[in-house]
Each structure stands twice: as structure tokens, then as C-alpha cells.
């Protein structure tokens, strides 16, 4: 073995965002690219003598990147790296391992719900000692480090065998290879009533869980089938694949259409769910029912006390700004605080660490609690199962009861993917310039009450985050949010969030798009989406 110092120079465009750095796989595989970014992390956070966690979602290049990161960790003087067997760890499981093993941080290799493969996407994210994504101060420091690199250090050696659980050593650094599921499964058993859920399955309750050829497959198989006794075959597409079965591992009605078609058919199971590439997102379904992420968050906030881990009630709840305000009404009824944060799970971290919130959620199919510091897809599924077991009700009945109690927030997200970034930025600039003049305007038969660009002041550390999306609210409870997303690797994604409040449970719409027709018209009128994007409509409606 030999320690090498490889001369290099900065590579442009290495700024990590809310979910780390995501690029095309070919970019990460390019000369020095991955090495530069890892060295920038080491330089920014200081890792000598520390313990780190390493794992990923198994996408293409995951195994090779893990070997590079281990060799660079040894060169940087890291004391110990805890690695998931086969370099695999779901994002919530990695968060738990960091927290439960007292690690100083961790590297998660994933591009979340983005496709995988040599022509698709790869990503690297640094999580801090609380198990959550690095805050802006650290990601800014990493970005600064990428601009001043002159060399990276790496140990020259043969590949480490990551297939066998146990302990090995590399240039004085201990490498502990762990079962990627074991610690996480043990945590879930402390939160949920496994005997009651097991009895549910014994009573003939049927379920399908689509792992989408992604990392949650082994977790769901172990917990749902092996521990809880769900019949073999409950977990679909349960073996992780480097290209996710040549699919798009995003649990929504478009990319998980076969599962949606199943629950809408005569052969529908009692309950169905799906998770994404790295295991932190979820989709919830029942017979003939799709549960929006916003409604799921509100239902879980209302009924979480039925699970042992939350029997004492919730300290508070938090949602990202674009998420519907359905959970706000639950919080008000329960007399607990409800926080509105920017998009990005890292903004929930301070609230969770400070004991201000127990349950958090984002409209983009992310839900979680203070058990880890990431959103957690399988956790949300297990909480739903616990609620179904305790109430004996169907998913449809739980939703109907919820709407009758708290009112209904019709909600949809329209995604315009891979639009020209310059055109999208010009559209947003025009829209934001109009904001002071919008209140009082009547559009699509609705009167605008307020319009602003959302900014957030963290109640724990006082940090300020500006330019977090544009909100337009109407006097009838309708709300439209416009936001450019950074989760893609090509162009820009314009997300338009549409919401309409309905207090009267007798006024129900079978199709939320019908209920939101005036909001859809108003969004086009205000922002001139078609003119700027050239699109007649969104790529995806959820």
C-alpha cells in the first residue's frame, strides 16, 4: 500500500445542494471528479481521527465509488468507517447508524429518486453527526474547498471485500462491515406494535409494497415478510438493481403506475405502498384510493399516538412551505405548534434536535419523525400499518373520517421537467417583480389576498434563508406556489403547487384536478408558464 498525493485542479459546478451533489454518472466517473469532491468534504469538515458511515442505494457506480471513498478516508487519517454490506445503506438507515453508533458523520451515495445507470444520475451527500444532511454552512464550506483544491490524497491498494460482515483494516483505518438492515429493523420494532401488525396479516389483510428495484427491497422483505409475516410476494421488485430495473425509482402515480393500476382494479389489495431509490420517500394507497403526501402527513399527525413510539403525543409538527396546509389544521386542533420551513429535510433538523417537532413532512412524498434525521419511506408505511391495525378501518375510511373532522385540502403538484433554465429564471424574475401589485387582483374568479417570496428565519439558531419559493394566496383558501427545483441534473424543473381548501365535507370532487381548475387557470394567467416554457402542460401531475 502506498499513500499518493495526486495533483489536481478545481472543477467547476461542484456546489452541493439540499440533497448533496448530483450529476450525471459519467461526470462522477470522469477524471478526478469524485476524488475532488470527496477531498473537498475532508478539507471542509476535517475527518482525521473521526468515525464515518458509508453506504448507498446500489445504483450504477455505487460499488466503485465506495472503494475510492474508503481509500481516500484512509489517506485522510479517518479512524473508522462503518460500511453497509455491499456498500449498501438506505438513507434513513444511514442516518440511524450515524446516530446510534456515535459516528461523526457519513457519506451517502445516492441521487435519491433519480434514475440510475451509466447514462443516468449519481450523487454524493455528506450527513453530520446528528444523522441529518449537512446544513448550508457546511455545504458552503465544501463548495469553497472545491475551488481551491491543488491535490487529493488516496491510498493505493486492492479493493476491499465489502461482501462479508466483519472487521478489516486499511492503512491503519478500521473498516466495520455491517448488515445494512439489522440496526434499522430493530429501531422500527421499538416504534411500532409489531405483534398487532403481525395479527393483521394473520387475519388475511393483503398488501403490496413496490420497492421499485431499489434499496428498500431488502428492508421491506426482512421486516414485512420475515418479521411481520406478510405472505411471500408482498414485496414487489425487491432486489436492488444498478439501473433500478431500467425504471425511474420515484414513488408517484406516474412511475409506479402498475401499483396504482392494481389498487384501482378488482384485484386490489387492502393496502399498497412504494418507496424510492434511496428509501426516504413513500407512496400510500388503499383499495381505489391514492393518498396524497400532504394528506398522509396530516393523517399521520392526527393518529400517530396509536403507535407505541408516539403514544405520548407529538411535541409539534413541521412541513415544507409547498406542502399543503392540511397538517396545520390537525396541529391547531391538537394545540401543538406547526412550523413552515423551506424545502429540504435539513431545515427540519434543528426543530427535531431542539424537541420542537416530532413529525415532519414534505409534499414530495417525504415523511419522517425524530427517530432519525432523514425522511423515511418504510417508517411511514409501518406507521400506516400500525394505524390500520389499531382502527380496523380501510385507507378510504380513514381519509373520509379525516376530511369530515378537519376539512379537506385538495392538492396537486404540476412538474415541468427539463425546461430551459434561462427561460425558467426569467419567468420567476418577472413573477417576483409583480408580487407587490398582485393583492386585490381578481383572477379566474378569485381575489388574491397576498403574494410573497418565502423566506425563513430558523427559530433555533436564527439563520435566515431567502428566495425559497413564491406564494400567491386567495381569499377563498386557494394557494399557488411556484418554485424551481434543483433535484434534476439537466435544465430546470418548474414545480407549481396548487391547493384549494374545502370545509364542507358534502362538497367532494372525485378528481382533484377538477377541484383545482380555477387554481390551474390562475397559475397560467399569473406566471405565463406556456409562454416561458413552451409547454402546453406539465410532464407529471401528482
C-alpha positions in Angstrom: 0.0 0.0 0.0 1.2 3.5 -0.8 -0.2 6.9 0.1 -0.5 9.0 -3.1 -0.9 12.8 -3.4 -2.5 13.3 -6.8 -2.1 16.8 -8.3 -5.5 18.2 -9.4 -7.2 21.4 -10.1 -10.7 22.7 -9.2 -13.7 21.5 -11.3 -16.5 24.0 -11.8 -20.0 23.2 -10.8 -19.3 21.3 -7.6 -21.7 23.1 -5.3 -23.7 20.6 -3.2 -27.3 21.5 -2.7 -30.1 20.4 -0.3 -29.5 16.7 -1.3 -25.8 16.8 -1.8 -24.1 16.9 -5.2 -26.0 15.3 -8.1 -24.6 14.9 -11.6 -24.7 12.5 -14.5 -22.9 9.3 -13.6 -20.4 9.9 -16.4 -19.4 13.2 -14.8 -18.7 11.5 -11.4 -16.7 8.8 -13.3 -14.7 11.4 -15.1 -11.0 12.1 -14.3 -10.6 13.2 -10.7 -14.2 14.4 -10.3 -15.4 12.1 -7.5 -12.0 12.4 -5.8 -12.0 16.2 -5.9 -15.4 16.3 -4.3 -14.5 13.8 -1.5 -11.3 15.7 -0.8 -13.3 18.9 -0.6 -15.5 17.3 2.0 -12.5 16.2 4.0 -10.9 19.6 3.8 -14.1 21.4 4.8 -15.1 19.3 7.8 -11.9 17.8 9.0 -12.0 14.0 9.3 -8.7 12.9 10.9 -9.3 10.6 13.8 -13.1 10.5 13.2 -15.6 7.8 12.6 -17.7 7.9 9.5 -20.6 5.8 8.0 -20.6 4.9 4.3 -23.3 3.4 2.2 -25.5 4.0 -0.8 -28.6 2.9 -2.8 -26.8 0.4 -5.0 -27.1 2.5 -8.2 -24.6 2.2 -11.0 -21.1 3.2 -9.8 -22.0 2.8 -6.1 -19.6 -0.1 -5.7 -16.7 1.7 -7.4 -17.3 5.0 -5.6 -17.3 3.2 -2.3 -13.8 1.8 -2.9 -12.5 5.3 -3.8 -14.0 6.9 -0.7 -12.6 4.2 1.6 -9.1 4.7 0.2 -9.4 8.4 0.5 -10.7 8.1 4.0 -7.7 6.1 5.0 -5.4 8.6 3.4 -7.1 11.4 5.4 -6.5 9.7 8.7 -10.1 8.6 9.4 -10.1 6.3 12.4 -13.0 4.1 11.4 -15.6 3.7 8.6 -18.8 1.7 9.2 -20.0 0.4 5.9 -23.2 -1.3 4.9 -22.6 -4.8 3.5 -22.0 -4.5 -0.3 -21.7 -0.7 0.2 -25.5 -0.6 0.7 -27.5 1.5 3.1 -30.8 3.3 2.7 -30.7 7.0 3.5 -32.8 6.7 6.7 -30.8 3.6 7.8 -27.5 5.5 7.3 -28.9 8.3 9.5 -29.8 5.8 12.2 -26.4 4.2 12.1 -24.7 7.6 12.4 -26.8 8.4 15.4 -26.8 5.0 17.1 -23.1 4.3 16.6 -22.0 7.8 17.7 -20.3 8.5 14.3 -19.1 11.9 13.4 -20.8 11.9 10.1 -21.3 9.9 6.9 -21.2 9.7 3.2 -24.4 8.6 1.4 -24.1 7.7 -2.3 -27.4 8.3 -4.0 -29.3 10.6 -6.4 -32.5 9.8 -4.4 -35.4 9.2 -6.8 -33.5 10.0 -10.0 -32.8 7.1 -12.5 -29.6 5.2 -12.2 -27.2 3.7 -14.8 -24.2 4.8 -16.9 -26.2 7.4 -18.7 -28.3 8.4 -15.7 -27.6 10.1 -12.4 -25.3 9.7 -9.4 -24.9 11.7 -6.2 -22.9 12.1 -3.0 -24.2 13.6 0.2 -22.5 14.4 3.5 -24.5 13.9 6.7 -23.4 15.4 10.0 -23.2 13.8 13.5 -27.0 14.2 14.2 -27.6 11.9 11.2 -29.1 14.7 9.1 -28.0 16.4 5.9 -25.2 19.0 6.2 -26.6 22.5 6.8 -25.8 25.4 4.5 -22.8 26.5 6.4 -21.1 23.2 5.8 -22.2 22.8 2.1 -20.9 26.4 1.5 -17.6 25.4 3.1 -17.4 22.3 0.8 -18.1 24.4 -2.2 -15.4 26.8 -1.2 -13.0 23.9 -0.8 -13.7 22.7 -4.3 -12.5 26.0 -5.7 -9.1 25.8 -4.0 -8.0 22.2 -4.5 -4.5 21.5 -5.6 -4.3 17.8 -4.8 -6.2 14.9 -3.3 -4.7 12.1 -1.2 -5.6 8.4 -1.7 -4.2 5.1 -0.6 -3.1 2.8 -3.5 -4.4 -0.7 -2.7 -6.5 -3.6 -3.9 -10.3 -3.4 -3.5 -11.7 -4.1 0.0 -14.1 -7.1 0.1 -17.3 -5.5 1.3 -19.4 -8.6 0.8 -18.6 -10.2 4.2 -19.8 -8.9 7.5 -16.9 -8.3 9.9 -14.0 -6.0 10.5 -10.9 -5.4 8.4 -8.2 -2.7 8.2 -6.8 -0.4 5.6 -3.6 1.6 6.3 -4.4 1.9 10.0 -8.1 2.7 9.4 -10.7 0.2 10.8 -13.5 -0.8 8.4 -16.5 -2.4 10.0 -18.9 -4.1 7.5 -22.4 -4.4 9.0 -25.7 -5.9 8.0 -27.4 -2.9 6.4 -30.9 -3.9 7.6 -30.4 -5.1 11.2 -30.0 -1.9 13.1 -32.9 -0.2 11.2 -35.2 -3.2 11.7 -34.5 -3.2 15.5 -35.3 0.5 15.6 -38.7 0.0 13.9 -39.6 -2.6 16.4 -39.3 -0.1 19.2 -41.6 2.4 17.5 -44.5 0.1 16.3 -46.7 -2.6 17.6 -45.3 -5.5 15.6 -47.5 -8.1 17.3 -50.6 -6.2 16.3 -49.4 -5.7 12.7 -48.5 -9.4 12.6 -52.0 -10.3 13.7 -53.4 -8.0 11.0 -51.6 -10.1 8.3 -52.6 -13.4 10.1 -56.2 -12.2 9.7 -56.0 -12.1 5.9 -55.1 -8.5 5.4 -53.4 -8.1 2.0 -50.7 -5.7 0.9 -48.3 -5.0 -1.9 -45.1 -3.0 -1.4 -43.2 -1.9 -4.6 -39.5 -1.4 -3.8 -39.0 -0.3 -7.4 -35.8 -2.4 -7.8 -34.2 0.0 -5.2 -32.6 -0.1 -1.8 -35.8 -0.5 0.3 -36.3 -4.0 -1.1 -34.1 -5.9 1.5 -35.5 -3.7 4.3 -39.2 -4.3 3.3 -38.6 -8.1 2.7 -36.9 -8.5 6.1 -39.5 -6.5 8.1 -42.8 -7.1 6.2 -42.4 -10.7 5.2 -39.8 -12.2 7.5 -40.7 -10.4 10.8 -44.3 -9.4 10.4 -45.4 -12.4 8.5 -46.8 -10.8 5.4 -47.1 -13.5 2.7 -44.1 -14.1 0.3 -44.6 -11.9 -2.7 -45.9 -9.0 -0.7 -42.8 -7.1 -1.7 -42.5 -6.4 -5.4 -39.3 -5.6 -7.3 -37.4 -6.2 -4.1 -33.9 -6.8 -5.4 -31.8 -3.6 -5.8 -30.6 -3.1 -9.4 -27.9 -0.7 -10.6 -30.4 0.8 -13.1 -33.5 0.2 -10.9 -34.8 -2.3 -13.4 -34.4 0.2 -16.2 -37.0 2.3 -14.4 -37.5 5.6 -12.6 -37.5 4.9 -8.8 -39.8 7.7 -7.9 -42.9 6.6 -5.9 -45.7 8.6 -7.6 -48.7 7.6 -9.8 -46.6 8.1 -13.0 -43.6 6.0 -12.3 -45.3 3.5 -10.1 -48.3 3.2 -12.4 -48.6 -0.6 -12.2 -49.1 -0.4 -8.5 -51.7 2.3 -8.9 -53.5 0.3 -11.6 -53.5 -2.7 -9.2 -55.2 -0.8 -6.4 -57.8 0.6 -8.8 -58.6 -2.9 -10.1 -60.9 -5.7 -8.9 -57.8 -7.5 -7.6 -56.8 -4.6 -5.3 -55.1 -5.5 -2.0 -56.2 -3.8 1.2 -53.1 -1.6 1.3 -50.3 -0.7 -1.0 -47.2 1.4 -0.8 -43.9 2.2 -2.6 -40.6 3.7 -1.8 -37.9 5.4 -3.9 -34.2 4.9 -4.9 -32.6 5.5 -1.5 -35.6 4.6 0.7 -36.5 8.0 2.0 -39.8 8.6 0.1 -43.1 6.8 0.1 -46.4 6.5 -1.7 -49.5 5.3 0.2 -52.5 3.6 -1.5 -55.7 1.7 -0.5 -58.4 0.0 -2.4 -59.4 2.5 -5.1 -57.5 5.3 -3.2 -54.3 7.3 -3.7 -53.3 9.2 -0.6 -51.5 12.5 -1.4 -48.3 13.0 0.6 -49.9 16.1 2.2 -52.9 14.2 3.3 -50.7 11.3 4.5 -48.7 13.7 6.7 -52.0 15.2 8.1 -53.4 11.7 8.8 -50.2 10.5 10.5 -50.1 13.7 12.6 -53.7 13.0 13.7 -53.3 9.3 14.5 -49.6 8.8 15.3 -50.5 8.3 19.0 -51.9 4.9 18.1 -48.3 3.6 17.7 -46.3 2.9 20.8 -43.4 5.2 19.8 -45.7 8.2 19.7 -48.3 7.2 22.4 -47.3 10.3 24.5 -48.4 12.6 21.7 -46.5 14.9 19.4 -44.3 17.8 20.5 -45.1 19.6 17.3 -45.2 19.2 13.6 -43.4 20.8 10.6 -43.9 20.9 6.9 -42.1 22.4 4.0 -43.7 25.5 2.6 -45.0 24.0 -0.7 -46.7 21.2 1.3 -50.5 21.6 1.7 -51.7 23.2 4.9 -53.8 20.1 5.8 -51.5 19.3 8.7 -51.8 22.9 10.0 -55.5 22.2 10.9 -54.5 19.0 12.7 -51.9 20.9 14.7 -54.4 23.6 15.6 -57.0 21.1 16.8 -54.4 19.3 18.9 -52.9 22.6 20.3 -49.4 21.9 19.1 -47.0 24.1 17.1 -46.8 23.8 13.3 -43.7 25.0 11.6 -43.4 26.0 7.9 -39.9 25.6 6.6 -38.1 25.8 3.2 -37.9 22.7 1.1 -35.1 20.4 2.2 -35.0 18.0 5.1 -32.1 19.7 6.6 -34.4 22.5 7.7 -36.2 20.1 10.0 -33.0 19.1 11.8 -32.9 22.0 14.2 -36.6 21.6 15.1 -36.1 17.9 15.8 -32.9 18.3 17.7 -34.5 21.1 19.8 -37.5 19.0 20.7 -39.9 21.4 18.9 -41.2 18.9 16.4 -41.8 15.1 16.4 -43.3 14.6 12.9 -42.2 16.3 9.7 -43.2 16.1 6.0 -42.7 17.3 2.5 -45.2 17.2 -0.3 -42.6 15.4 -2.4 -43.5 12.1 -0.7 -41.2 12.5 2.2 -42.4 11.9 5.8 -40.4 11.2 8.9 -40.1 11.7 12.7 -37.5 12.4 15.3 -36.3 8.7 15.2 -33.8 9.7 12.5 -32.8 13.0 10.8 -33.9 12.0 7.3 -37.3 11.3 5.8 -38.1 7.6 5.9 -40.3 5.8 3.4 -40.6 2.4 5.1 -41.2 4.1 8.5 -44.2 5.9 7.0 -45.6 2.6 5.7 -45.2 0.9 9.1 -46.9 3.8 10.8 -49.8 3.5 8.4 -49.9 -0.3 9.1 -50.0 0.3 12.8 -52.9 2.7 12.4 -54.8 0.3 10.2 -54.2 -2.5 12.7 -55.4 -0.4 15.6 -58.5 1.1 13.9 -59.6 -1.8 11.8 -60.6 0.7 9.2 -59.7 0.9 5.5 -57.5 3.5 4.0 -60.6 5.1 2.3 -62.5 5.2 5.6 -59.6 6.8 7.4 -59.3 9.5 4.8 -63.1 10.2 4.8 -63.1 10.4 8.6 -60.1 12.8 8.5 -61.8 15.1 6.0 -65.0 15.2 8.0 -63.1 16.1 11.1 -60.5 18.6 9.7 -61.8 19.6 6.3 -60.1 18.8 3.0 -57.3 20.5 1.2 -57.4 19.5 -2.5 -53.8 19.5 -3.6 -51.7 18.8 -6.7 -48.2 19.4 -7.9 -47.5 20.1 -11.6 -43.9 19.4 -12.7 -42.5 20.9 -15.9 -39.3 18.9 -16.2 -36.1 19.8 -18.1 -37.2 23.2 -19.1 -34.7 25.8 -20.3 -33.1 27.2 -17.2 -32.7 30.7 -18.5 -36.4 30.9 -19.5 -37.5 29.5 -16.2 -35.4 32.1 -14.3 -36.8 34.9 -16.4 -40.3 33.7 -15.7 -39.6 33.7 -11.9 -37.9 37.1 -12.1 -41.0 38.6 -13.8 -43.3 36.9 -11.3 -41.4 38.1 -8.3 -41.3 41.7 -9.7 -45.2 41.6 -9.9 -45.8 40.5 -6.3 -46.4 43.9 -4.7 -49.1 44.6 -7.2 -51.0 41.3 -7.0 -53.1 41.6 -3.8 -56.6 42.6 -4.7 -56.4 41.4 -8.3 -59.3 39.1 -9.4 -58.1 36.2 -11.5 -60.2 33.1 -12.5 -63.0 34.5 -10.3 -60.8 34.5 -7.2 -59.4 37.5 -5.3 -55.7 37.5 -4.4 -55.2 38.1 -0.7 -51.4 38.0 -0.5 -48.3 37.3 -2.6 -44.7 37.0 -1.5 -41.4 35.2 -1.9 -41.0 32.9 1.1 -38.1 33.4 3.5 -37.4 31.5 6.7 -35.9 32.5 10.0 -34.8 29.4 11.9 -36.3 29.7 15.4 -33.5 27.6 16.9 -30.3 29.2 15.5 -31.7 32.4 13.9 -30.3 31.6 10.5 -32.1 33.3 7.5 -32.9 31.5 4.2 -34.3 33.7 1.5 -35.7 33.1 -2.1 -37.4 29.8 -1.1 -40.4 29.9 -3.5 -43.2 32.3 -4.5 -46.6 32.1 -2.8 -49.9 33.5 -4.1 -52.8 33.1 -1.7 -56.5 33.8 -2.4 -59.3 34.9 -0.1 -61.2 31.6 -0.7 -58.4 29.4 0.7 -56.8 28.7 -2.7 -53.0 28.9 -2.8 -50.5 28.6 -5.6 -46.7 28.1 -5.1 -44.1 28.4 -7.8 -40.6 27.0 -7.3 -37.6 26.0 -9.3 -36.3 22.7 -8.1 -32.6 21.6 -8.0 -33.2 17.8 -7.9 -32.6 17.3 -11.6 -29.3 17.1 -13.5 -30.4 18.6 -16.8 -32.1 22.0 -17.3 -34.6 23.2 -14.6 -37.7 21.7 -13.1 -40.6 24.1 -12.5 -42.9 22.9 -9.8 -46.3 24.5 -9.4 -48.2 23.6 -6.3 -51.9 24.0 -6.3 -54.2 23.9 -3.2 -57.9 24.6 -2.5 -59.5 24.4 0.9 -62.9 22.9 1.3 -64.5 23.0 4.7 -67.8 21.3 3.8 -67.4 17.5 3.6 -70.5 17.3 1.5 -68.7 19.1 -1.3 -66.5 16.4 -2.7 -64.7 16.1 -6.0 -63.7 12.8 -7.4 -60.9 14.3 -9.4 -58.7 16.9 -7.5 -57.7 18.4 -10.9 -61.4 19.4 -11.3 -61.4 20.9 -7.8 -58.3 22.9 -8.7 -59.4 24.0 -12.2 -59.6 27.7 -11.2 -56.2 27.5 -9.5 -54.7 25.9 -12.6 -56.1 28.7 -14.8 -54.9 31.4 -12.3 -51.4 29.9 -12.3 -51.1 30.2 -16.1 -52.5 33.7 -16.1 -50.2 35.0 -13.4 -46.9 33.3 -14.5 -47.4 32.8 -18.2 -46.0 29.3 -17.9 -46.7 28.3 -21.5 -45.1 31.4 -22.9 -41.9 31.0 -21.0 -41.5 27.2 -21.1 -43.1 26.4 -24.4 -45.1 23.6 -22.7 -48.8 23.1 -23.1 -48.9 21.3 -19.8 -46.8 19.6 -17.1 -44.9 16.4 -17.6 -46.2 15.0 -14.3 -49.3 15.7 -12.2 -49.3 14.3 -8.7 
